[in-house]
């Protein structure tokens, strides 16, 4: 069970805001306190996007319709194939994320995330990537997930996997409920590197001794921020960068299955959230009626 929301929010001198949350498993002091590993979630730790599977879980509970699910699945496919994220797209993603969380109780989201992880996400965890994370834990290092998904969902996944905690998108909370406003920006692209840098400053980490794992060229800023970069199930752009820089490459995909599971994308995380907004609003009205 994830503990009640306790998110650390940090803002650096440039005004970049980051948020992270530890699990109950996080040690007070790790045996190797200056080293850590940072793992992207979507298509790195998990087959597909965590927010997509979360939405699937909502659909199975009649929070959204099949049409809603098909719509944001198509959005994810479009973003993955185009492999681009324009500023306007990310603005829309942020607005969608705001609509998604507004009015929801934090405890309800965490409870749903726990149930949905066990049902839909756990079978899609890459065993190979999980083993890589476990090696860092066995070496006495902390292991953090870094995801564009809400930090509460990231923390649930981290807790279920026995990891230290999660860095994620932070939504403002008042009296235990989301206000519909974000604290900072979506945890995406350069924001991940900024968040990891801030966490390192607070936790006393030496980034030169840290490692980062990702599947996407969108996370190049994160991979370049640490001493050891590892491409896991990499897209074409990241694979080229990995070969150019001599980074380690791990690929746990095989054949047609690899193509199938690569569709859900972190790029569409905010849009996925927005796609379920109408369904969630309808569900809330039904409950209130």
Secondary structure, 3 states (H helix, E strand, C coil): CCCCCCCEEEECCCCCEEEEEECCCCCCCCCCCCCEEEEECECCCECCCHHHHHHHHHHHCCCCCHHHHHHHHHHHHHHHHHCCCCHHHHHHHHHHHHHHHCCCEHHHHHHHHHHHHHHHHHHHECHHHHHHHHHHHHCCCEEEEEEEEEHHHHHHHHHHHCCCEEEEEEEEEECCEEEEEEECCCCCCHHHHHHHHHHHHHHCCCHHHCEEEECCHHHHHHHHCCCEEEEECCCHHHHHHHHHHCCEEECCCCHHHHHHHCCCCHHHHHHHHHHCHHHHHHHHHHHHC
